[in-house]
């Protein structure tokens, strides 16, 4: 039986797998993520997709650490696939580890597929994280998007890859939810 602890970071849900999932093979977190994707993806879907989960939820599979000084390894995933890193998920993992009695206030290091992530757990339960280095990879990249046309933005990295653009064609308002949803799905 897979055992999970659900946490919420300012309303952002993280489902932390704490037991019952066969530990993935590999001496690095990237290799472990690849092993999970190749052999255990059905478990990812069972844990995070409907009817037990939903598309706004992030999952976090705990593994033994690969680096000296780290308390755990973490493989993040969502309803679509695997993430290199997740900020709110890291906060949820640290609070879950505290809840389980595996960490106390102070410095916490986690191994992820994209590197070591440091966190500080305060005595009040507040968590501050220091992510892997982030940077702008390319500026003013033009992408032809079906249904939208040419969209220009920057490609950035911060544990995952992002395309950041300025979109002023649809106001950010509840009345525009259908059009905003169409744009984000494009």
Secondary structure, 3 states (H helix, E strand, C coil): CCEEEEEEECCEEEEEEEECCCCCCCCCHHHHHHHHHHHCHHHHHHHHCCCCCCCCCEEEEEECCCCCCCCEEEEEECCCCEECCCHHHHHHHHHHHHHCCCCCCEEEEEEECCEEEEEEECCCCCEEEECCCCEEEEEEEEEEECCCEEEEEEEEECCCEEEEECCCCCCCCHHHHHHHHHHHHC
